[in-house]
Amino acid sequence: GGSASIAGGAGGTSGGSLSLSAGVTTSTNAGGSVSIDSGSGTATSSGAVTMKSANGGVAGSSGSITVETGSANSGVGGSIPLSVGSGSNGTGGSVSLVGGNNTHADGLTCEVVNMIAGSRASGNSCAMTVSSGLSTTGDGGATTIVSGSSTNFAGGKISMTGDAGNTSGGSASIAGGAGGTSGGSLSLSAGVTT
């Protein structure tokens, strides 16, 4: 089918912006939605959806990409589901969260990846769960946490800490899972020197 292109105009001082906004409602109904879908493929692959900011100039930074839901006065704040499709004959899709590299020869830092649960003004704060997949006919998926390696210096650290509290500090627990024939084992090993 024919292609469609929507672009902001070029400018000597700044390029033109592009805004996509759904309609606002003044009644009790919900506001309009914005949907961006790629084309489906009946015999081959479906189309891709790419969200990318442009590269920065010699003395500037590249643009950011912000995905944010609106707040709610009396209801629940909007969620951002990040999921990939399943595969009927092949494997399911993967999800990768990667911080930016520092490619400069004397670069001191690279970007980090932060996963933070929401806070609350009162009561318990929100929880965070990192879980592998469930299987009914085979073993459950593994969850692996590995720090970065280094060719010239020390490898990265892994820290698991219960944070401080006004009444009691948070606890940290590592346990093997329960099993019908035998429980899961727990192994802690110090590093080997080469």
C-alpha positions in Angstrom: 0.0 0.0 0.0 1.0 3.6 -0.2 3.2 5.2 2.4 2.2 8.2 4.6 4.7 10.6 6.1 4.1 13.4 8.6 7.1 15.6 9.4 7.8 19.0 11.1 9.5 21.5 8.9 13.2 22.3 9.0 14.3 25.6 10.5 17.5 27.7 10.7 17.3 28.0 14.5 15.1 25.1 15.5 13.2 22.4 13.7 9.4 22.2 13.7 7.7 20.1 16.3 5.2 17.3 15.7 2.3 16.7 18.1 -0.3 14.0 18.1 -3.1 14.6 20.6 -6.5 12.9 21.0 -9.6 14.9 21.7 -10.6 16.1 25.1 -14.1 15.4 26.4 -16.1 17.7 28.7 -18.6 14.9 29.6 -18.2 12.0 32.0 -16.8 9.8 29.2 -13.2 9.1 28.6 -11.0 11.2 26.4 -9.9 10.0 23.0 -7.2 7.5 22.6 -4.0 7.5 20.5 -3.1 4.2 18.8 0.0 3.5 16.7 0.0 0.1 15.1 2.2 -1.5 12.4 0.8 -3.3 9.5 0.0 -7.0 9.9 1.4 -9.7 7.6 -0.7 -12.6 6.6 2.1 -14.7 5.0 5.2 -12.9 6.3 6.3 -10.8 9.2 4.4 -7.8 10.5 5.8 -4.3 10.3 8.0 -2.8 13.0 7.3 0.3 15.1 10.3 2.4 15.9 10.5 5.2 18.4 13.9 6.9 18.2 15.3 10.3 18.9 17.8 11.8 16.5 21.5 11.9 17.2 22.9 15.0 18.9 25.3 17.4 17.2 29.0 17.8 17.9 28.4 19.9 21.1 24.9 18.7 22.1 23.1 15.7 23.5 20.6 13.4 21.8 16.9 13.9 22.5 15.1 12.0 25.2 12.2 9.7 24.8 9.6 10.0 27.6 6.8 7.4 28.1 4.5 8.6 30.9 0.9 8.1 31.9 -1.2 10.8 33.4 -2.1 11.1 37.1 -5.5 10.4 38.5 -7.4 12.5 41.1 -9.8 9.8 42.4 -9.0 6.7 40.3 -5.9 4.7 39.6 -3.0 6.1 37.7 -2.5 4.8 34.2 -0.2 1.8 33.7 2.5 1.2 31.1 2.5 -2.5 30.1 5.7 -3.6 28.4 5.2 -7.0 26.8 6.2 -8.9 23.7 4.4 -11.3 21.6 4.3 -15.1 22.0 5.6 -17.5 19.3 3.5 -20.5 18.2 6.3 -22.3 16.3 9.3 -20.3 17.4 10.4 -18.5 20.5 8.6 -15.6 22.1 10.0 -12.1 21.8 12.4 -10.7 24.2 12.6 -7.4 26.2 15.9 -5.6 26.7 16.6 -2.6 28.9 20.1 -1.3 28.2 21.8 1.8 29.5 23.9 3.8 27.0 27.5 3.1 26.5 30.4 5.6 26.9 32.5 5.1 23.8 35.0 7.9 24.5 38.5 6.8 25.3 38.6 8.7 28.7 34.9 8.3 29.4 34.3 8.0 33.2 30.7 6.9 33.4 28.1 5.1 31.4 24.3 5.4 31.8 22.6 3.2 34.4 19.3 1.4 34.3 17.0 2.2 37.2 13.9 0.1 38.1 12.1 1.8 40.9 8.7 1.0 42.4 6.4 3.9 43.2 6.3 5.7 46.6 3.3 6.5 48.7 2.5 9.5 50.9 1.1 7.2 53.6 1.2 3.5 54.2 3.5 0.9 52.6 5.3 1.9 49.5 4.8 -0.1 46.3 6.6 -3.4 45.7 8.7 -4.7 42.9 8.7 -8.2 41.6 11.2 -9.8 39.2 10.0 -13.2 38.2 10.8 -15.7 35.5 8.2 -17.6 33.4 6.0 -20.5 34.4 6.1 -23.8 32.7 3.5 -26.6 32.9 5.5 -29.3 31.1 9.1 -28.4 31.8 11.3 -26.5 34.2 10.4 -22.9 35.1 12.4 -20.1 33.7 15.6 -19.1 35.4 16.3 -15.6 36.8 19.9 -14.5 36.4 21.5 -11.4 37.9 25.1 -10.9 36.7 27.3 -7.9 37.2 29.5 -6.6 34.4 33.0 -8.0 33.8 36.2 -6.0 33.3 39.2 -6.9 31.2 41.6 -4.6 33.1 40.0 -3.9 36.5 37.7 -5.5 39.0 34.3 -7.0 38.0 31.1 -5.2 39.1 29.5 -5.8 42.4 26.0 -7.2 43.2 24.4 -5.8 46.4 21.2 -6.9 48.0 20.3 -4.8 51.0 17.2 -4.2 53.0 16.9 -0.4 53.4 16.8 1.5 56.6 13.5 2.2 58.5 12.4 4.5 61.3 11.2 1.5 63.4 13.0 -1.5 61.9 15.2 -2.0 58.9 14.0 -3.9 55.9 14.9 -7.6 55.8 16.7 -9.4 53.0 15.8 -13.0 52.2 17.3 -15.6 49.9 15.6 -19.0 49.8 15.4 -22.1 47.6 11.9 -23.0 46.3 9.7 -25.7 47.6 9.4 -28.9 45.6 7.3 -32.1 45.6 10.3 -34.4 45.8 13.0 -32.2 47.0 13.4 -28.5 47.9 15.6 -26.2 45.9 19.1 -25.8 47.1 21.0 -22.6 47.9 24.6 -22.2 47.0 27.0 -19.3 48.0 30.5 -19.5 46.7 33.4 -17.2 46.9 35.3 -16.3 43.7 38.1 -18.4 42.3 41.4 -16.8 41.5 43.1 -17.4 38.2 
